[in-house]
């Protein structure tokens, strides 16, 4: 039996539930102010916390931020996309060595862009190769890519310096540990 015409909602008009849900996610002025205050406190903590610390703790904090960014990228792939990727270390390493190589010849801005584009292009190439693979096989492909990239990076001594790393000058923007 078909529903009576009075029960049908025209497709162009949102239902009451959708309208209520839309209103539920709009913060009030107090909510916006609270979010801005929390963001300002986080920014102040990030900028002011390293000031009284010595260089050892500043270095540890820098590494913690780097690892947090890597962890967030794994979260995007695993948590949001539902894929299992074991090759993130390859993209981080390739981007880092490319940045060191370019910053020694150009400036920091150029090296930042080239490192990001290099990682993105390699991710696209690997993504196109693994586009139809799912589950365990995708994890195996990304693991194999990570191991292959690690071996390649450490064997291209002219480019990466091998296990000793590539010498790269500290960019002028980052002369201080602060």
Contact map, one row per residue, 1 for C-alpha under 8 A:
1110000000000000000000000000000000000000000000000000000000000000000000000000000000000000000000000000000000000000000000000000000000000000000000000000000000000000000000000000000000
1111000000000000000000000000000000000000000000000000000000000000000000000000000000000000000000000000000000000000000000000000000000000000000000000000000000000000000000000000000000
1111101100000000000000000000000000000000000000000000000000000000000000000000000000000000000000000000000000000000000000000000000000000000000000000000000000000000000000000000000000
0111111100000000000000000000000000000000000000000000000000000000000000000000000000000000000000000000000000000000000000000000000000000000000000000000000000000000000000000000000000
0011111100000000000000000000000000000000000000000000000000000000000000000000000000000000000000000000000000000000000000000000000000000000000000000000000000000000000000000000000000
0001111110000000000000000000000000000000000000000000000000000000000000000000000000000000000000000000000000000000000000000000000000000000000000000000000000000000000000000000000000
0011111110000000000000000000000000000000000000000000000000000000000000000000000000000000000000000000000000000000000000000000000000000000000000000000000000000000000000000000000000
0011111111000000000000000000000000000000000000000000000000000000000000000000000000000000000000000000000000000000000000000000000000000000000000000000000000000000000000000000000000
0000011111101010000000000000000000000000000000000000000000000000000000000000000000000000000000000000000000000000000000000000000000000000000000000000000000000000000000000000000000
0000000111111000000000000000000000000000000000000000000000000000000000000000000000000000000000000000000000000000000000000000000000000000000000000000000000000000000000000000000000
0000000011111100000000000000000000000000000000000000000000000000000000000000000000000000000000000000000000000000000000000000000000000000000000000000000000000000000000000000000000
0000000001111100000000000000000000000000000000000000000000000000000000000000000000000000000000000000000000000000000000000000000000000000000000000000000000000000000000000000000000
0000000011111110000000000000000000000000000000000000000000000000000000000000000000000000000000000000000000000000000000000000000000000000000000000000000000000000000000000000000000
0000000000111111011000000000000000000000000000000000000000000000000000000000000000000000000000000000000000000000000000000000000000000000000000000000000000000000000000000000000000
0000000010001111111000000000000000000000000000000000000000000000000000000000000000000000000000000000000000000000000000000000000000000000000000000000000000000000000000000000000000
0000000000000111111100000000000000000000000000000000000000000000000000000000000000000000000000000000000000000000000000000000000000000000000000000000000000000000000000000000000000
0000000000000011111110000000000000000000000000000000000000000000000000000000000000000000000000000000000000000000000000000000000000000000000000000000000000000000000000000000000000
0000000000000111111111000000000000000000000000000000000000000000000000000000000000000000000000000000000000000000000000000000000000000000000000000000000000000000000000000000000000
0000000000000111111111100000000000000000000000000000000000000000000000000000000000000000000000000000000000000000000000000000000000000000000000000000000000000000000000000000000000
0000000000000001111111110000000000000000000000000000000000000000000000000000000000000000000000000000000000000000000000000000000000000000000000000000000000000000000000000000000000
0000000000000000111111111000000000000000000000000000000000000000000000000000000000000000000000000000000000000000000000000000000000000000000000000000000000000000000000000000000000
0000000000000000011111111100000000000000000000000000000000000000000000000000000000000000000000000000000000000000000000000000000000000000000000000000000000000000000000000000000000
0000000000000000001111111100000000000000000000000000000000000000000000000000000000000000000000000000000000000000000000000000000000000000000000000000000000000000000000000000000000
0000000000000000000111111110000000000000000000000000000000000000000000000000000000000000000000000000000000000000000000000000000000000000000000000000000000000000000000000000000000
0000000000000000000011111110000000000000000000000000000000000000000000000000000000000000000000000000000000000000000000000000000000000000000000000000000000000000000000000000000000
0000000000000000000001111111000000000000000000000000000000000000000000000000000000000000000000000000000000000000000000000000000000000000000000000000000000000000000000000000000000
0000000000000000000000011111111100000000000000000000000000000000000000000000000000000000000000000000000000000000000000000000000000000000000000000000000000000000000000000000000000
0000000000000000000000000111111100000000000000000000000000000000000000000000000000000000000000000000000000000000000000000000000000000000000000000000000000000000000000000000000000
0000000000000000000000000011111110000000000000000000000000000000000000000000000000000000000000000000000000000000000000000000000000000000000000000000000000000000000000000000000000
0000000000000000000000000011111111000000000000000000000000000000000000000000000000000000000000000000000000000000000000000000000000000000000000000000000000000000000000000000000000
0000000000000000000000000011111111100000000000000000000000000000000000000000000000000000000000000000000000000000000000000000000000000000000000000000000000000000000000000000000000
0000000000000000000000000011111111110000000000000000000000000000000000000000000000000000000000000000000000000000000000000000000000000000000000000000000000000000000000000000000000
0000000000000000000000000000111111111000000000000000000000000000000000000000000000000000000000000000000000000000000000000000000000000000000000000000000000000000000000000000000000
0000000000000000000000000000011111111100000000000000000000000000000000000000000000000000000000000000000000000000000000000000000000000000000000000000000000000000000000000000000000
0000000000000000000000000000001111111110000000000000000000000000000000000000000000000000000000000000000000000000000000000000000000000000000000000000000000000000000000000000000000
0000000000000000000000000000000111111111000000000000000000000000000000000000000000000000000000000000000000000000000000000000000000000000000000000000000000000000000000000000000000
0000000000000000000000000000000011111111100000000000000000000000000000000000000000000000000000000000000000000000000000000000000000000000000000000000000000000000000000000000000000
0000000000000000000000000000000001111111110000000000000000000000000000000000000000000000000000000000000000000000000000000000000000000000000000000000000000000000000000000000000000
0000000000000000000000000000000000111111111000000000000000000000000000000000000000000000000000000000000000000000000000000000000000000000000000000000000000000000000000000000000000
0000000000000000000000000000000000011111111100000000000000000000000000000000000000000000000000000000000000000000000000000000000000000000000000000000000000000000000000000000000000
0000000000000000000000000000000000001111111110000000000000000000000000000000000000000000000000000000000000000000000000000000000000000000000000000000000000000000000000000000000000
0000000000000000000000000000000000000111111111000000000000000000000000000000000000000000000000000000000000000000000000000000000000000000000000000000000000000000000000000000000000
0000000000000000000000000000000000000011111111100000000000000000000000000000000000000000000000000000000000000000000000000000000000000000000000000000000000000000000000000000000000
0000000000000000000000000000000000000001111111111000000000000000000000000000000000000000000000000000000000000000000000000000000000000000000000000000000000000000000000000000000000
0000000000000000000000000000000000000000111111111000000000000000000000000000000000000000000000000000000000000000000000000000000000000000000000000000000000000000000000000000000000
0000000000000000000000000000000000000000011111111100000000000000000000000000000000000000000000000000000000000000000000000000000000000000000000000000000000000000000000000000000000
0000000000000000000000000000000000000000001111111110000000000000000000000000000000000000000000000000000000000000000000000000000000000000000000000000000000000000000000000000000000
0000000000000000000000000000000000000000000111111110000000000000000000000000000000000000000000000000000000000000000000000000000000000000000000000000000000000000000000000000000000
0000000000000000000000000000000000000000000111111111100000000000000000000000000000000000000000000000000000000000000000000000000000000000000000000000000000000000000000000000000000
0000000000000000000000000000000000000000000001111111110011000000000000000000000000000000000000000000000000000000000000000000000000000000000000000000000000000000000000000000000001
0000000000000000000000000000000000000000000000111111100000000000000000000000000000000000000000000000000000000000000000000000000000000000000000000000000000000000000000000000000001
0000000000000000000000000000000000000000000000001111110000000000000000000000000000000000000000000000000000000000000000000000000000000000000000000000000000000000000000000000000000
0000000000000000000000000000000000000000000000001111111011000000000000000000000000000000000000000000000000000000000000000000000000000000000000000000000000000000000000000000000000
0000000000000000000000000000000000000000000000000101111111000000000000000000000000000000000000000000000000000000000000000000000000000000000000000000000000000000000000000000000000
0000000000000000000000000000000000000000000000000000111111100000000000000000000000000000000000000000000000000000000000000000000000000000000000000000000000000000000000000000000010
0000000000000000000000000000000000000000000000000000011111110000000000000000000000000000000000000000000000000000000000000000000000000000000000000000000000000000000000000000000000
0000000000000000000000000000000000000000000000000100111111111000000000000000000000000000000000000000000000000000000000000000000000000000000000000000000000000000000000000000000000
0000000000000000000000000000000000000000000000000100111111111100000000000000000000000000000000000000000000000000000000000000000000000000000000000000000000000000000000000000000011
0000000000000000000000000000000000000000000000000000001111111110000000000000000000000000000000000000000000000000000000000000000000000000000000000000000000000000000000000000000010
0000000000000000000000000000000000000000000000000000000111111111000000000000000000000000000000000000000000000000000000000000000000000000000000000000000000000000000000000000000000
0000000000000000000000000000000000000000000000000000000011111111100000000000000000000000000000000000000000000000000000000000000000000000000000000000000000000000000000000000000000
0000000000000000000000000000000000000000000000000000000001111111110000000000000000000000000000000000000000000000000000000000000000000000000000000000000000000000000000000000000000
0000000000000000000000000000000000000000000000000000000000111111111000000000000000000000000000000000000000000000000000000000000000000000000000000000000000000000000000000000000000
0000000000000000000000000000000000000000000000000000000000011111111100000000000000000000000000000000000000000000000000000000000000000000000000000000000000000000000000000000000000
0000000000000000000000000000000000000000000000000000000000001111111110000000000000000000000000000000000000000000000000000000000000000000000000000000000000000000000000000000000000
0000000000000000000000000000000000000000000000000000000000000111111111000000000000000000000000000000000000000000000000000000000000000000000000000000000000000000000000000000000000
0000000000000000000000000000000000000000000000000000000000000011111111100000000000000000000000000000000000000000000000000000000000000000000000000000000000000000000000000000000000
0000000000000000000000000000000000000000000000000000000000000001111111110000000000000000000000000000000000000000000000000000000000000000000000000000000000000000000000000000000000
0000000000000000000000000000000000000000000000000000000000000000111111111000000000000000000000000000000000000000000000000000000000000000000000000000000000000000000000000000000000
0000000000000000000000000000000000000000000000000000000000000000011111111100000000000001000100000000000000000000000000000000000000000000000000000000000000000000000000000000000000
0000000000000000000000000000000000000000000000000000000000000000001111111110000000000000000000000000000000000000000000000000000000000000000000000000000000000000000000000000000000
0000000000000000000000000000000000000000000000000000000000000000000111111111000000000000000000000000000000000000000000000000000000000000000000000000000000000000000000000000000000
0000000000000000000000000000000000000000000000000000000000000000000011111111100000000000000000000000000000000000000000000000000000000000000000000000000000000000000000000000000000
0000000000000000000000000000000000000000000000000000000000000000000001111111111000001001000000000000000000000000000000000000000000000000000000000000000000000000000000000000000000
0000000000000000000000000000000000000000000000000000000000000000000000111111111100000000000000000000000000000000000000000000000000000000000000000000000000000000000000000000000000
0000000000000000000000000000000000000000000000000000000000000000000000011111111110000000000000000000000000000000000000000000000000000000000000000000000000000000000000000000000000
0000000000000000000000000000000000000000000000000000000000000000000000001111111111111000000000000000000000000000000000000000000000000000000000000000000000000000000000000000000000
0000000000000000000000000000000000000000000000000000000000000000000000000111111111111000000000000000000000000000000000000000000000000000000000000000000000000000000000000000000000
0000000000000000000000000000000000000000000000000000000000000000000000000111111111100000000000000000000000000000000000000000000000000000000000000000000000000000000000000000000000
0000000000000000000000000000000000000000000000000000000000000000000000000011111111000000000000000000000000000000000000000000000000000000000000000000000000000000000000000000000000
0000000000000000000000000000000000000000000000000000000000000000000000000001111111100000000000000000000000000000000000000000000000000000000000000000000000000000000000000000000000
0000000000000000000000000000000000000000000000000000000000000000000000000000111111110000000000000000000000000000000000000000000000000000000000000000000000000000000000000000000000
0000000000000000000000000000000000000000000000000000000000000000000000000000111011111000000000000000000000000000000000000000000000000110010000000000000000000000000000000000000000
0000000000000000000000000000000000000000000000000000000000000000000000000000110001111100000000000000000000000000000000000000000000000011011000000000000000000000000000000000000000
0000000000000000000000000000000000000000000000000000000000000000000000000100110000111111000000000000000000000000000000000000000000000000011001100000000000000000000000000000000000
0000000000000000000000000000000000000000000000000000000000000000000000000000000000011111100000000000000000000000000000000000000000000000001101100100000000000000000000000000000000
0000000000000000000000000000000000000000000000000000000000000000000000000000000000001111111000000000000000000000000000000000000000000000000001111110000000000000000000000000000000
0000000000000000000000000000000000000000000000000000000000000000000001000100000000001111111100000000000000000000000000000000000000000000000000000100000000000000000000000000000000
0000000000000000000000000000000000000000000000000000000000000000000000000000000000000111111110000000000000000000000000000000000000000000000000000100000000000000000000000000000000
0000000000000000000000000000000000000000000000000000000000000000000000000000000000000011111111000000000000000000000000000000000000000000000000001110110000000000000000000000000000
0000000000000000000000000000000000000000000000000000000000000000000000000000000000000011111111100000000000000000000000100110000000000000000000000000000000000000000000000000000000
0000000000000000000000000000000000000000000000000000000000000000000001000000000000000001111111110000000000000000000000100000000000000000000000000000000000000000000000000000000000
0000000000000000000000000000000000000000000000000000000000000000000000000000000000000000111111111000000000000000000000000000000000000000000000000000010010000000000000000000000000
0000000000000000000000000000000000000000000000000000000000000000000000000000000000000000011111111100000000000000001001100000000000000000000000000000100010000000000000000000000000
0000000000000000000000000000000000000000000000000000000000000000000000000000000000000000001111111110000000000000001101100000000000000000000000000000000000000000000000000000000000
0000000000000000000000000000000000000000000000000000000000000000000000000000000000000000000111111111000000000000001000000000000000000000000000000000000000000000000000000000000000
0000000000000000000000000000000000000000000000000000000000000000000000000000000000000000000011111111100000000000000000000000000000000000000000000000000000000011000001000000000000
0000000000000000000000000000000000000000000000000000000000000000000000000000000000000000000001111111110000000010011001000000000000000000000000000000000000000000000000000000000000
0000000000000000000000000000000000000000000000000000000000000000000000000000000000000000000000111111111000000011011000000000000000000000000000000000000000000000000000000000000000
0000000000000000000000000000000000000000000000000000000000000000000000000000000000000000000000011111111100000010000000000000000000000000000000000000000000000000000001110000000000
0000000000000000000000000000000000000000000000000000000000000000000000000000000000000000000000001111111110000010000000000000000000000000000000000000000000000011000001010000000000
0000000000000000000000000000000000000000000000000000000000000000000000000000000000000000000000000111111111100110010000000000000000000000000000000000000000000000000000000000000000
0000000000000000000000000000000000000000000000000000000000000000000000000000000000000000000000000011111111110110000000000000000000000000000000000000000000000000000000011010000000
0000000000000000000000000000000000000000000000000000000000000000000000000000000000000000000000000001111111100000000000000000000000000000000000000000000000000000000000111000000000
0000000000000000000000000000000000000000000000000000000000000000000000000000000000000000000000000000111111100000000000000000000000000000000000000000000000000000000000000000000000
0000000000000000000000000000000000000000000000000000000000000000000000000000000000000000000000000000011111110110000000000000000000000000000000000000000000000000000000000000000000
0000000000000000000000000000000000000000000000000000000000000000000000000000000000000000000000000000011111111110000000000000000000000000000000000000000000000000000000000010000000
0000000000000000000000000000000000000000000000000000000000000000000000000000000000000000000000000000001001111111000000000000000000000000000000000000000000000000000000000010000000
0000000000000000000000000000000000000000000000000000000000000000000000000000000000000000000000000000000000111111100000000000000000000000000000000000000000000000000000000000000000
0000000000000000000000000000000000000000000000000000000000000000000000000000000000000000000000000000011001111111110000000000000000000000000000000000000000000000000000000000000000
0000000000000000000000000000000000000000000000000000000000000000000000000000000000000000000000000111111001111111111000000000000000000000000000000000000000000000000000000000000000
0000000000000000000000000000000000000000000000000000000000000000000000000000000000000000000000000010000000011111111100000000000000000000000000000000000000000000000000000000000000
0000000000000000000000000000000000000000000000000000000000000000000000000000000000000000000000000000000000001111111110000000000000000000000000000000000000000000000000000000000000
0000000000000000000000000000000000000000000000000000000000000000000000000000000000000000000000000110010000000111111111000000000000000000000000000000000000000000000000000000000000
0000000000000000000000000000000000000000000000000000000000000000000000000000000000000000000001110110000000000011111111100000000000000000000000000000000000000000000000000000000000
0000000000000000000000000000000000000000000000000000000000000000000000000000000000000000000000100000000000000001111111110000000000000000000000000000000000000000000000000000000000
0000000000000000000000000000000000000000000000000000000000000000000000000000000000000000000000000000000000000000111111111000000000000000000000000000000000000000000000000000000000
0000000000000000000000000000000000000000000000000000000000000000000000000000000000000000000001100100000000000000011111111100000000000000000000000000000000000000000000000000000000
0000000000000000000000000000000000000000000000000000000000000000000000000000000000000000001101100000000000000000001111111110000000000000000000000000000000000000000000000000000000
0000000000000000000000000000000000000000000000000000000000000000000000000000000000000000000000000000000000000000000111111111000000000000000000000000000000000000000000000000000000
0000000000000000000000000000000000000000000000000000000000000000000000000000000000000000000000000000000000000000000011111111100000000000000000000000000000000000000000000000000000
0000000000000000000000000000000000000000000000000000000000000000000000000000000000000000001000000000000000000000000001111111110000000000000000000000000000000000000000000000000000
0000000000000000000000000000000000000000000000000000000000000000000000000000000000000000001000000000000000000000000000111111111000000000000000000000000000000000000000000000000000
0000000000000000000000000000000000000000000000000000000000000000000000000000000000000000000000000000000000000000000000011111111100000000000000000000000000000000000000000000000000
0000000000000000000000000000000000000000000000000000000000000000000000000000000000000000000000000000000000000000000000001111111110000000000000000000000000000000000000000000000000
0000000000000000000000000000000000000000000000000000000000000000000000000000000000000000000000000000000000000000000000000111111111000000000000000000000000000000000000000000000000
0000000000000000000000000000000000000000000000000000000000000000000000000000000000000000000000000000000000000000000000000011111111100000000000000000000000000000000000000000000000
0000000000000000000000000000000000000000000000000000000000000000000000000000000000000000000000000000000000000000000000000001111111100000000000000000000000000000000000000000000000
0000000000000000000000000000000000000000000000000000000000000000000000000000000000000000000000000000000000000000000000000000111111110000000000000000000000000000000000000000000000
0000000000000000000000000000000000000000000000000000000000000000000000000000000000000000000000000000000000000000000000000000011111111000010010000000000000000000000000000000000000
0000000000000000000000000000000000000000000000000000000000000000000000000000000000000000000000000000000000000000000000000000001111111000000000000000000000000000000000000000000000
0000000000000000000000000000000000000000000000000000000000000000000000000000000000000000000000000000000000000000000000000000000011111100000000000000000000000000000000000000000000
0000000000000000000000000000000000000000000000000000000000000000000000000000000000000000000000000000000000000000000000000000000001111110110000000000000000000000000000000000000000
0000000000000000000000000000000000000000000000000000000000000000000000000000000000100000000000000000000000000000000000000000000000011111110000000000000000000000000000000000000000
0000000000000000000000000000000000000000000000000000000000000000000000000000000000110000000000000000000000000000000000000000000000001111111000000000000000000000000000000000000000
0000000000000000000000000000000000000000000000000000000000000000000000000000000000010000000000000000000000000000000000000000000000000111111100000000000000000000000000000000000000
0000000000000000000000000000000000000000000000000000000000000000000000000000000000000000000000000000000000000000000000000000000000001111111110000000000000000000000000000000000000
0000000000000000000000000000000000000000000000000000000000000000000000000000000000111000000000000000000000000000000000000000000001001111111111000000000000000000000000000000000000
0000000000000000000000000000000000000000000000000000000000000000000000000000000000011100000000000000000000000000000000000000000000000011111111100000000000000000000000000000000000
0000000000000000000000000000000000000000000000000000000000000000000000000000000000000100000000000000000000000000000000000000000000000001111111110000000000000000000000000000000000
0000000000000000000000000000000000000000000000000000000000000000000000000000000000000000000000000000000000000000000000000000000001000000111111111000000000000000000000000000000000
0000000000000000000000000000000000000000000000000000000000000000000000000000000000001110000000000000000000000000000000000000000000000000011111111100000000000000000000000000000000
0000000000000000000000000000000000000000000000000000000000000000000000000000000000001110000000000000000000000000000000000000000000000000001111111110000000000000000000000000000000
0000000000000000000000000000000000000000000000000000000000000000000000000000000000000010000000000000000000000000000000000000000000000000000111111111000000000000000000000000000000
0000000000000000000000000000000000000000000000000000000000000000000000000000000000000010010000000000000000000000000000000000000000000000000011111111100000000000000000000000000000
0000000000000000000000000000000000000000000000000000000000000000000000000000000000000111110000000000000000000000000000000000000000000000000001111111110000000000000000000000000000
0000000000000000000000000000000000000000000000000000000000000000000000000000000000000010010000000000000000000000000000000000000000000000000000111111111000000000000000000000000000
0000000000000000000000000000000000000000000000000000000000000000000000000000000000000000000000000000000000000000000000000000000000000000000000011111111100000000000000000000000000
0000000000000000000000000000000000000000000000000000000000000000000000000000000000000000010001000000000000000000000000000000000000000000000000001111111110000000000000000000000000
0000000000000000000000000000000000000000000000000000000000000000000000000000000000000000010010000000000000000000000000000000000000000000000000000111111111000000000000000000000000
0000000000000000000000000000000000000000000000000000000000000000000000000000000000000000000000000000000000000000000000000000000000000000000000000011111111100000000000000000000000
0000000000000000000000000000000000000000000000000000000000000000000000000000000000000000000000000000000000000000000000000000000000000000000000000001111111110000000000000000000000
0000000000000000000000000000000000000000000000000000000000000000000000000000000000000000000011000000000000000000000000000000000000000000000000000000111111111001010000000000000000
0000000000000000000000000000000000000000000000000000000000000000000000000000000000000000000000000000000000000000000000000000000000000000000000000000011111111001111000000000000000
0000000000000000000000000000000000000000000000000000000000000000000000000000000000000000000000000000000000000000000000000000000000000000000000000000001111111000010000000000000000
0000000000000000000000000000000000000000000000000000000000000000000000000000000000000000000000000000000000000000000000000000000000000000000000000000000111111111110000000000000000
0000000000000000000000000000000000000000000000000000000000000000000000000000000000000000000000000000000000000000000000000000000000000000000000000000000011111111110000000000000000
0000000000000000000000000000000000000000000000000000000000000000000000000000000000000000000000000000000000000000000000000000000000000000000000000000000000011111110000000000000000
0000000000000000000000000000000000000000000000000000000000000000000000000000000000000000000000001000100000000000000000000000000000000000000000000000000000011111100001000000000000
0000000000000000000000000000000000000000000000000000000000000000000000000000000000000000000000001000100000000000000000000000000000000000000000000000000011011111110011000000000000
0000000000000000000000000000000000000000000000000000000000000000000000000000000000000000000000000000000000000000000000000000000000000000000000000000000001011111111111100000000000
0000000000000000000000000000000000000000000000000000000000000000000000000000000000000000000000000000000000000000000000000000000000000000000000000000000011111101111111000000000000
0000000000000000000000000000000000000000000000000000000000000000000000000000000000000000000000000000000000000000000000000000000000000000000000000000000001000000111110000000000000
0000000000000000000000000000000000000000000000000000000000000000000000000000000000000000000000000000000000000000000000000000000000000000000000000000000000000000111111000000000000
0000000000000000000000000000000000000000000000000000000000000000000000000000000000000000000000000000000000000000000000000000000000000000000000000000000000000001111111100000000000
0000000000000000000000000000000000000000000000000000000000000000000000000000000000000000000000001001100000000000000000000000000000000000000000000000000000000011110111110000000000
0000000000000000000000000000000000000000000000000000000000000000000000000000000000000000000000000001000100000000000000000000000000000000000000000000000000000000100011111000000000
0000000000000000000000000000000000000000000000000000000000000000000000000000000000000000000000000001101100000000000000000000000000000000000000000000000000000000000001111100000000
0000000000000000000000000000000000000000000000000000000000000000000000000000000000000000000000000000001100000000000000000000000000000000000000000000000000000000000000111110000000
0000000000000000000000000000000000000000000000000000000000000000000000000000000000000000000000000000000000000000000000000000000000000000000000000000000000000000000000011111011000
0000000000000000000000000000000000000000000000000000000000000000000000000000000000000000000000000000001000110000000000000000000000000000000000000000000000000000000000001111111000
0000000000000000000000000000000000000000000000000000000000000000000000000000000000000000000000000000000000000000000000000000000000000000000000000000000000000000000000000111111000
0000000000000000000000000000000000000000000000000000000000000000000000000000000000000000000000000000000000000000000000000000000000000000000000000000000000000000000000000011111000
0000000000000000000000000000000000000000000000000000000000000000000000000000000000000000000000000000000000000000000000000000000000000000000000000000000000000000000000000111111111
0000000000000000000000000000000000000000000000000000000000000000000000000000000000000000000000000000000000000000000000000000000000000000000000000000000000000000000000000111111110
0000000000000000000000000000000000000000000000000000000000000000000000000000000000000000000000000000000000000000000000000000000000000000000000000000000000000000000000000000011111
0000000000000000000000000000000000000000000000000000001001100000000000000000000000000000000000000000000000000000000000000000000000000000000000000000000000000000000000000000011111
0000000000000000000000000000000000000000000000000110000001000000000000000000000000000000000000000000000000000000000000000000000000000000000000000000000000000000000000000000010111
